[in-house]
Protein backbone atom coordinates (compact mmCIF):
# COMPACT_ATOMS: atom_id res chain seq x y z
CA UNK A 1 0.00 0.00 0.00
CA UNK A 2 2.89 2.36 0.77
CA UNK A 3 4.20 1.70 -2.74
CA UNK A 4 0.91 2.93 -4.22
CA UNK A 5 1.02 6.05 -2.06
CA UNK A 6 4.63 6.75 -3.09
CA UNK A 7 3.67 6.26 -6.76
CA UNK A 8 0.79 8.71 -6.39
CA UNK A 9 3.13 11.23 -4.77
CA UNK A 10 5.64 10.87 -7.60
CA UNK A 11 3.02 11.35 -10.31
CA UNK A 12 0.81 14.07 -8.89
CA UNK A 13 2.86 16.11 -6.39
CA UNK A 14 4.73 18.19 -9.02
CA UNK A 15 1.37 19.04 -10.60
CA UNK A 16 -0.34 19.89 -7.32
CA UNK A 17 2.58 22.10 -6.29
CA UNK A 18 1.70 24.40 -9.19
CA UNK A 19 -1.50 25.43 -7.42
CA UNK A 20 -5.15 25.17 -8.41
CA UNK A 21 -5.25 27.80 -11.16
CA UNK A 22 -2.18 26.67 -13.19
CA UNK A 23 -3.12 23.02 -12.70
CA UNK A 24 -6.67 23.46 -13.97
CA UNK A 25 -5.39 25.56 -16.88
CA UNK A 26 -3.10 22.73 -17.97
CA UNK A 27 -5.71 20.00 -17.44
CA UNK A 28 -8.49 21.79 -19.34
CA UNK A 29 -6.14 22.72 -22.19
CA UNK A 30 -4.93 19.12 -22.58
CA UNK A 31 -8.47 17.73 -22.51
CA UNK A 32 -9.60 20.25 -25.11
CA UNK A 33 -6.67 19.22 -27.33
CA UNK A 34 -7.69 15.57 -26.93
CA UNK A 35 -11.08 16.53 -28.35
CA UNK A 36 -9.36 18.14 -31.36
CA UNK A 37 -10.02 21.73 -30.33
CA UNK A 38 -7.64 24.18 -32.00
CA UNK A 39 -4.56 24.76 -29.81
CA UNK A 40 -5.21 28.48 -29.55
CA UNK A 41 -8.84 27.96 -28.49
CA UNK A 42 -7.84 25.19 -26.08
CA UNK A 43 -5.24 27.42 -24.44
CA UNK A 44 -7.71 30.30 -24.35
CA UNK A 45 -10.26 28.17 -22.51
CA UNK A 46 -7.65 26.93 -20.05
CA UNK A 47 -6.41 30.45 -19.35
CA UNK A 48 -9.94 31.75 -18.80
CA UNK A 49 -10.54 29.04 -16.22
CA UNK A 50 -7.23 29.81 -14.51
CA UNK A 51 -8.07 33.52 -14.41
CA UNK A 52 -11.51 32.76 -12.98
CA UNK A 53 -10.06 30.62 -10.19
CA UNK A 54 -7.47 33.29 -9.38
CA UNK A 55 -10.18 35.95 -9.28
CA UNK A 56 -12.38 33.90 -6.96
CA UNK A 57 -9.46 33.31 -4.58
CA UNK A 58 -8.57 37.01 -4.63
CA UNK A 59 -12.15 38.06 -3.84
CA UNK A 60 -12.36 35.58 -0.96
CA UNK A 61 -9.11 36.96 0.42
CA UNK A 62 -10.28 40.57 0.09
CA UNK A 63 -13.61 39.87 1.78
CA UNK A 64 -11.92 37.98 4.60
CA UNK A 65 -9.57 40.90 5.23
CA UNK A 66 -12.34 43.48 4.92
CA UNK A 67 -14.59 41.82 7.48
CA UNK A 68 -11.93 40.97 10.06
CA UNK A 69 -11.75 44.50 11.50
CA UNK A 70 -15.53 44.80 11.53
CA UNK A 71 -15.88 41.54 13.44
CA UNK A 72 -13.24 42.64 15.94
CA UNK A 73 -15.14 45.89 16.53
CA UNK A 74 -18.40 43.95 16.88
CA UNK A 75 -16.90 41.79 19.62
CA UNK A 76 -15.42 44.82 21.38
CA UNK A 77 -18.66 46.83 21.36
CA UNK A 78 -21.09 44.04 22.22
CA UNK A 79 -18.92 42.05 24.59
CA UNK A 80 -19.93 38.85 22.84
CA UNK A 81 -17.14 36.29 22.88
CA UNK A 82 -16.80 34.69 19.47
CA UNK A 83 -14.42 31.84 20.19
CA UNK A 84 -15.35 29.80 17.11
CA UNK A 85 -14.37 31.03 13.68
CA UNK A 86 -15.77 29.71 10.42
CA UNK A 87 -12.63 29.66 8.30
CA UNK A 88 -14.36 28.35 5.19
CA UNK A 89 -13.10 25.66 2.86
CA UNK A 90 -9.65 27.04 1.97
CA UNK A 91 -7.83 26.00 5.19
CA UNK A 92 -9.50 22.59 5.06
CA UNK A 93 -8.27 22.12 1.50
CA UNK A 94 -4.77 23.19 2.50
CA UNK A 95 -4.70 20.79 5.45
CA UNK A 96 -6.05 17.93 3.34
CA UNK A 97 -3.53 18.48 0.55
CA UNK A 98 -0.81 18.36 3.18
CA UNK A 99 -1.44 14.63 3.56
CA UNK A 100 0.20 12.17 1.13
CA UNK A 101 -2.96 10.09 1.34
CA UNK A 102 -4.75 12.76 -0.70
CA UNK A 103 -2.60 11.95 -3.71
CA UNK A 104 -3.27 8.27 -3.14
CA UNK A 105 -7.03 8.89 -3.12
CA UNK A 106 -6.64 11.00 -6.26
CA UNK A 107 -4.91 8.15 -8.08
CA UNK A 108 -7.62 5.72 -6.98
CA UNK A 109 -10.45 7.98 -8.16
CA UNK A 110 -8.77 8.65 -11.52
CA UNK A 111 -8.62 4.88 -12.07
CA UNK A 112 -12.24 4.44 -10.93
CA UNK A 113 -13.46 7.24 -13.23
CA UNK A 114 -11.62 5.77 -16.22
CA UNK A 115 -13.03 2.29 -15.51
CA UNK A 116 -16.56 3.73 -15.30
CA UNK A 117 -16.06 5.47 -18.64
CA UNK A 118 -14.75 2.30 -20.29
CA UNK A 119 -17.71 0.30 -18.94
CA UNK A 120 -20.15 3.03 -20.06
CA UNK A 121 -21.34 3.55 -16.49
CA UNK A 122 -20.91 7.33 -16.74
CA UNK A 123 -20.53 10.12 -19.26
CA UNK A 124 -18.55 12.27 -16.84
CA UNK A 125 -14.80 12.77 -16.85
CA UNK A 126 -14.01 14.56 -13.60
CA UNK A 127 -11.02 16.80 -14.37
CA UNK A 128 -11.15 18.93 -11.23
CA UNK A 129 -8.09 17.37 -9.63
CA UNK A 130 -7.81 20.01 -6.92
CA UNK A 131 -11.22 19.26 -5.43
CA UNK A 132 -10.36 15.63 -4.73
CA UNK A 133 -9.84 17.02 -1.23
CA UNK A 134 -13.63 16.80 -0.76
CA UNK A 135 -13.32 13.03 -0.86
CA UNK A 136 -9.91 12.83 0.74
CA UNK A 137 -10.97 14.64 3.89
CA UNK A 138 -13.66 11.99 4.40
CA UNK A 139 -11.07 9.23 4.03
CA UNK A 140 -8.63 11.01 6.34
CA UNK A 141 -11.34 11.51 8.95
CA UNK A 142 -12.20 7.82 8.74
CA UNK A 143 -8.54 6.94 9.35
CA UNK A 144 -8.43 9.43 12.24
CA UNK A 145 -11.45 7.68 13.77
CA UNK A 146 -9.68 4.31 13.62
CA UNK A 147 -10.51 2.88 10.19
CA UNK A 148 -7.70 1.22 8.27
CA UNK A 149 -6.62 2.44 4.83
CA UNK A 150 -8.62 -0.24 3.00
CA UNK A 151 -11.87 0.80 4.68
CA UNK A 152 -11.09 4.48 4.06
CA UNK A 153 -10.38 3.73 0.40
CA UNK A 154 -13.67 1.86 0.00
CA UNK A 155 -15.49 4.80 1.59
CA UNK A 156 -13.80 7.30 -0.75
CA UNK A 157 -14.60 5.15 -3.80
CA UNK A 158 -18.24 4.78 -2.72
CA UNK A 159 -18.76 8.52 -2.29
CA UNK A 160 -16.72 9.26 -5.42
CA UNK A 161 -18.89 6.96 -7.55
CA UNK A 162 -22.01 8.64 -6.14
CA UNK A 163 -20.59 12.05 -7.07
CA UNK A 164 -19.86 10.95 -10.62
CA UNK A 165 -23.31 9.40 -11.05
CA UNK A 166 -24.81 12.56 -9.57
CA UNK A 167 -23.09 14.65 -12.24
CA UNK A 168 -24.75 12.57 -14.96
CA UNK A 169 -28.15 13.00 -13.32
CA UNK A 170 -27.72 16.75 -12.84
CA UNK A 171 -26.53 17.47 -16.39
CA UNK A 172 -30.00 18.32 -17.85
CA UNK A 173 -30.81 20.59 -14.90
CA UNK A 174 -27.39 22.22 -15.14
CA UNK A 175 -27.92 22.94 -18.85
CA UNK A 176 -31.35 24.39 -18.09
CA UNK A 177 -29.99 26.71 -15.40
CA UNK A 178 -27.23 27.95 -17.71
CA UNK A 179 -29.53 28.03 -20.75
CA UNK A 180 -26.85 25.94 -22.45
CA UNK A 181 -27.19 23.41 -25.31
CA UNK A 182 -26.81 19.66 -24.79
CA UNK A 183 -23.31 19.93 -26.26
CA UNK A 184 -22.23 21.98 -23.24
CA UNK A 185 -19.50 19.90 -21.52
CA UNK A 186 -19.97 21.40 -18.06
CA UNK A 187 -21.69 19.66 -15.19
CA UNK A 188 -21.24 19.39 -11.43
CA UNK A 189 -20.18 16.51 -9.22
CA UNK A 190 -21.11 18.26 -6.00
CA UNK A 191 -23.69 16.26 -4.06
CA UNK A 192 -25.28 19.44 -2.68
CA UNK A 193 -25.20 21.12 -6.09
CA UNK A 194 -23.77 24.42 -4.91
CA UNK A 195 -20.58 24.96 -6.88
CA UNK A 196 -20.62 24.54 -10.69
CA UNK A 197 -16.87 24.19 -11.02
CA UNK A 198 -16.56 20.57 -12.08
CA UNK A 199 -16.42 19.60 -15.70
CA UNK A 200 -17.65 16.44 -17.35
CA UNK A 201 -17.67 15.09 -20.87
JONOR-V17834 format. One record per residue. N is the residue number from 0. RES is the residue in one small letter. PSI is psi in whole degrees, 0 to 359 (* if undefined). OMEGA is omega in whole degrees, -180 to 180 (NA if undefined). Layout:
BEGIN
n=<N/N>
res=<RES/RES>
psi=<PSI/PSI>
omega=<OMEGA/OMEGA>
END
This chain:
BEGIN
n=<0/1/2/3/4/5/6/7/8/9/10/11/12/13/14/15/16/17/18/19/20/21/22/23/24/25/26/27/28/29/30/31/32/33/34/35/36/37/38/39/40/41/42/43/44/45/46/47/48/49/50/51/52/53/54/55/56/57/58/59/60/61/62/63/64/65/66/67/68/69/70/71/72/73/74/75/76/77/78/79/80/81/82/83/84/85/86/87/88/89/90/91/92/93/94/95/96/97/98/99/100/101/102/103/104/105/106/107/108/109/110/111/112/113/114/115/116/117/118/119/120/121/122/123/124/125/126/127/128/129/130/131/132/133/134/135/136/137/138/139/140/141/142/143/144/145/146/147/148/149/150/151/152/153/154/155/156/157/158/159/160/161/162/163/164/165/166/167/168/169/170/171/172/173/174/175/176/177/178/179/180/181/182/183/184/185/186/187/188/189/190/191/192/193/194/195/196/197/198/199/200>
res=<x/x/x/x/x/x/x/x/x/x/x/x/x/x/x/x/x/x/x/x/x/x/x/x/x/x/x/x/x/x/x/x/x/x/x/x/x/x/x/x/x/x/x/x/x/x/x/x/x/x/x/x/x/x/x/x/x/x/x/x/x/x/x/x/x/x/x/x/x/x/x/x/x/x/x/x/x/x/x/x/x/x/x/x/x/x/x/x/x/x/x/x/x/x/x/x/x/x/x/x/x/x/x/x/x/x/x/x/x/x/x/x/x/x/x/x/x/x/x/x/x/x/x/x/x/x/x/x/x/x/x/x/x/x/x/x/x/x/x/x/x/x/x/x/x/x/x/x/x/x/x/x/x/x/x/x/x/x/x/x/x/x/x/x/x/x/x/x/x/x/x/x/x/x/x/x/x/x/x/x/x/x/x/x/x/x/x/x/x/x/x/x/x/x/x/x/x/x/x/x/x>
psi=<322/327/319/318/317/321/317/319/315/320/313/337/316/326/315/326/340/332/166/312/307/322/312/329/313/314/312/322/315/319/319/320/323/332/20/30/145/140/319/319/322/314/322/314/318/318/321/319/317/319/319/316/319/318/317/315/320/317/317/317/318/314/320/316/318/323/347/317/320/319/322/318/322/315/318/319/326/338/5/131/111/89/3/127/129/105/357/192/336/311/324/317/318/315/316/318/347/350/134/339/335/319/326/313/324/313/317/315/330/315/315/316/317/317/317/323/316/322/5/36/354/158/7/129/107/108/1/80/321/319/15/343/335/319/320/321/331/315/318/322/323/317/318/325/359/355/149/174/326/314/317/321/316/319/315/316/317/310/322/318/319/319/317/317/321/322/324/317/327/352/311/318/320/316/321/318/324/356/45/153/169/339/352/124/353/140/186/144/5/130/328/0/55/347/106/62/17/149/139/152/*>
omega=<178/178/179/179/178/178/179/177/-178/-176/-168/-174/178/179/-178/-179/178/-175/-174/-175/178/-179/-179/175/-180/-177/-178/178/-180/180/178/178/178/179/173/171/180/-177/-179/179/179/179/179/179/179/180/179/178/179/178/180/179/178/179/179/180/-180/-180/178/179/180/-179/179/179/-177/-176/-176/179/180/179/178/178/179/179/-178/-175/-176/-178/179/179/179/-176/176/-178/175/-175/179/-173/-172/178/178/179/-180/179/-178/179/176/179/177/179/179/178/176/178/177/180/179/-177/174/179/180/-179/179/179/179/178/-180/-179/-179/177/179/172/-174/170/-177/-176/-179/-176/-175/-174/170/-180/177/179/-176/-177/175/178/179/178/177/178/178/-178/174/179/176/-174/-180/179/179/179/178/179/179/179/-179/-180/179/178/177/179/-179/177/178/-180/176/-177/-177/-175/180/179/180/177/-179/180/-179/-175/-175/178/-180/179/178/-175/-173/172/179/175/179/-179/-179/174/-178/-179/-179/-178/174/-177/180/179/NA>
END
